[in-house]
Amino acid sequence: MSKKNKWDLPTRILHWSIALSVIGLLATSLLAEAAEDIYGKQAEVSVFYIHLYLGFFAMTAVSLRMVWGFFGNESINWGGLLSGVAAYPAALKAEIAYMISGQEIEGRSKAAHNPLATGVYLGAFLLFILTSATGLI
């Protein structure tokens, strides 16, 4: 019996690329200040360049993931993600009721992205776009 993965290989690679680059960006932003205090301005500049290149990498990975949303399988494409938006309030209520009770609730989404995940996912894309824009400025 063949098991079909909801998350295809390009999605997994892009997901972990984004996750690791965000961790690296957070670490280098914190390290830059410490490097300046300990080693001086030149160390801060060196860490800043690492942060800059990680930011470009993250922007590329997020952009590729957004493009992949047009070509990926039904679990990760934009159509699948946005198809439940009309029924979002009822599905969100069912999802929260399921999380509280642990019992199957009628109207609960069986899609790869439940209503809570859809909101977080779209919010993360918006956050990535805003932080990329402010980083470039």
C-alpha positions as CSV (number, residue, x, y, z in Angstrom):
1,M,0.0,0.0,0.0
2,S,1.4,3.4,-1.0
3,K,1.1,6.3,1.3
4,K,0.7,9.7,-0.3
5,N,2.5,12.5,1.5
6,K,0.5,15.7,2.0
7,W,3.8,17.7,1.9
8,D,5.9,17.1,-1.2
9,L,9.7,17.3,-1.2
10,P,10.0,20.9,-2.6
11,T,7.6,22.1,0.2
12,R,9.6,20.3,2.9
13,I,12.9,21.7,1.6
14,L,11.5,25.3,1.4
15,H,9.8,25.0,4.8
16,W,13.0,24.0,6.5
17,S,15.1,26.5,4.6
18,I,12.7,29.2,5.8
19,A,12.7,27.9,9.4
20,L,16.5,27.6,9.6
21,S,17.1,31.0,8.0
22,V,14.7,32.7,10.4
23,I,16.5,31.1,13.3
24,G,19.8,32.3,11.8
25,L,18.4,35.8,11.3
26,L,17.2,36.0,14.9
27,A,20.6,34.7,16.2
28,T,22.7,37.1,14.0
29,S,20.5,40.1,15.0
30,L,21.2,39.3,18.7
31,L,24.8,38.4,18.1
32,A,25.6,41.7,16.2
33,E,25.0,43.8,19.3
34,A,27.0,41.4,21.5
35,A,29.8,41.3,18.9
36,E,30.1,45.1,18.9
37,D,30.2,45.2,22.7
38,I,32.9,42.5,23.0
39,Y,35.0,42.9,19.8
40,G,34.2,46.3,18.4
41,K,32.5,47.8,15.3
42,Q,34.3,45.6,12.8
43,A,32.8,42.4,14.4
44,E,29.3,43.9,14.3
45,V,29.7,44.7,10.6
46,S,30.9,41.1,9.9
47,V,27.8,39.7,11.7
48,F,25.6,42.2,9.9
49,Y,26.8,40.8,6.5
50,I,25.9,37.3,7.6
51,H,22.5,38.6,8.6
52,L,22.1,40.3,5.3
53,Y,22.9,37.2,3.2
54,L,20.6,35.1,5.4
55,G,17.9,37.7,4.8
56,F,18.3,37.4,1.0
57,F,18.3,33.6,1.4
58,A,15.0,33.7,3.4
59,M,13.4,36.1,1.0
60,T,14.3,33.8,-1.9
61,A,13.0,30.8,-0.1
62,V,9.7,32.5,0.8
63,S,9.3,33.8,-2.7
64,L,9.9,30.3,-4.1
65,R,7.4,28.9,-1.6
66,M,4.8,31.4,-2.7
67,V,5.4,30.5,-6.4
68,W,5.3,26.8,-5.5
69,G,1.8,27.4,-4.1
70,F,0.6,27.6,-7.8
71,F,2.2,24.3,-8.8
72,G,2.3,22.1,-5.7
73,N,-0.1,19.3,-4.8
74,E,-3.6,19.9,-3.6
75,S,-2.6,20.0,0.1
76,I,-0.2,22.9,-0.3
77,N,-1.4,24.9,-3.2
78,W,-3.2,28.3,-3.0
79,G,-6.5,26.8,-4.1
80,G,-6.5,24.3,-1.3
81,L,-5.3,26.9,1.2
82,L,-7.9,29.5,0.3
83,S,-10.8,27.2,-0.6
84,G,-12.1,27.1,2.9
85,V,-12.1,30.9,3.5
86,A,-15.8,31.2,2.9
87,A,-16.6,28.6,5.5
88,Y,-13.8,29.9,7.8
89,P,-15.9,31.1,10.8
90,A,-17.8,27.8,11.2
91,A,-14.7,25.7,10.5
92,L,-12.7,27.7,13.0
93,K,-15.3,27.2,15.7
94,A,-15.4,23.5,15.0
95,E,-11.5,23.3,15.1
96,I,-11.4,25.1,18.5
97,A,-14.2,22.8,19.8
98,Y,-12.2,19.8,18.7
99,M,-9.0,21.2,20.4
100,I,-10.9,21.7,23.7
101,S,-12.9,18.4,23.7
102,G,-10.6,16.1,21.7
103,Q,-13.7,14.6,20.1
104,E,-14.5,14.7,16.4
105,I,-16.7,17.7,15.6
106,E,-18.9,18.0,12.6
107,G,-17.7,20.7,10.2
108,R,-14.0,20.2,11.1
109,S,-11.7,20.5,8.2
110,K,-9.8,17.4,7.0
111,A,-7.5,19.5,4.8
112,A,-3.8,19.8,5.3
113,H,-4.3,23.3,6.6
114,N,-7.1,23.5,9.1
115,P,-8.6,27.0,9.7
116,L,-6.2,27.8,12.5
117,A,-3.2,26.8,10.4
118,T,-4.6,28.7,7.4
119,G,-4.7,31.9,9.5
120,V,-1.2,31.4,10.8
121,Y,0.1,30.5,7.4
122,L,-1.3,33.6,5.7
123,G,-0.2,35.7,8.7
124,A,3.3,34.3,8.4
125,F,3.5,35.2,4.7
126,L,2.4,38.8,5.5
127,L,4.9,39.0,8.3
128,F,7.7,37.7,6.0
129,I,6.8,40.3,3.4
130,L,6.7,43.2,5.9
131,T,10.0,42.2,7.6
132,S,11.6,41.7,4.2
133,A,10.5,45.2,3.2
134,T,11.7,46.8,6.4
135,G,15.0,44.9,6.2
136,L,15.6,46.2,2.7
137,I,14.9,49.7,3.7
